[in-house]
Amino acid sequence: MRIAFVGKGGSGKTTLSALFSRHLARSGAPVLAIDGDINQHLAEALGHDDGPLDAPPLGTHLDRIKDYLRGGNPRIASREAMIKTTPPGRGSRLLRLLGDDEVHTRHVRRAGEVPLMVTGEFDESDLGVACYHSKLGGVELYLSHLVDGPGEYVVVDMTAGADAFASGLFTRFDLTFLVAEPTRKGVSVYRQYRDHAQEFGIRIAVVGNKVTGEDDLLFLKEQVGDDLLTHLVHSPWVRSAEQGRAEAGLDTLEPTNRHALNVLRETVDSHPRDWAALHGHAVEFHLRNARAWADATTGLDLATQVDPDFVPGPAALA
């Protein structure tokens, strides 16, 4: 299952991405965390405190990733013809979660107890000439070519605000958790996400964060209604962790917050994967990008990259 954490900047989405990833890993479940935020802090939130994470960023190795994933797909002539929305087809290399393929072995490192991939920072060479979505292309291609099975989890910490809708990446997930503080600004991003997500049938659930009492909880219920799934209370444990003083395990996390993590997992597990719908969204956004800019940029008809008889999933691995 693929899960995205989104929300306003400062809402706590990185903290919740890390807590949920650690919660899954602690249970023994296969889990991969991906830092897809322009502010790359997920490794630290996962408990990595040994200096920079020795993980080559996806965003700076996109050409190599394209070469590997396109494999022998005859519909993709070259890496230059492959854009971030290009869907897999017959001949493409598909990935198993945390497999021994080139992508995982090169780009995954352990942060604390959780395997982690990073998109990479927005560096000086990008200023004025690129947007962060060019780096997120590696995440989009990875998810499009991943065949993850039941009981396997990919948790992505996304960019703040509704910026994820600037690409098709928001359609790559089984469920999106929107982290909202109990303030008017905290729920403003929810309204943007709700409206865009409804248009494409994207499932979202709101997770209240930094709740300090019944008034905060009532405010969230009034603002988001039935989309409010659960909430976390203000956490001294999290504050201690951010100051480098928390115990390594989650056993001393507040009971209300441990319960919220259980609710998140139960909700994810109750949503079966619809491979056809997931692939259909990928194809739709690829055709949109082809018409909008990519055909003109590449000089090719990128609609021909769509393999009409291909649907990813366990059967495609054969």
Order of alpha helices (4+ residues) and beta strands (2+ residues): beta-alpha-beta-alpha-alpha-alpha-beta-beta-alpha-beta-beta-alpha-beta-alpha-beta-alpha-alpha-alpha-alpha
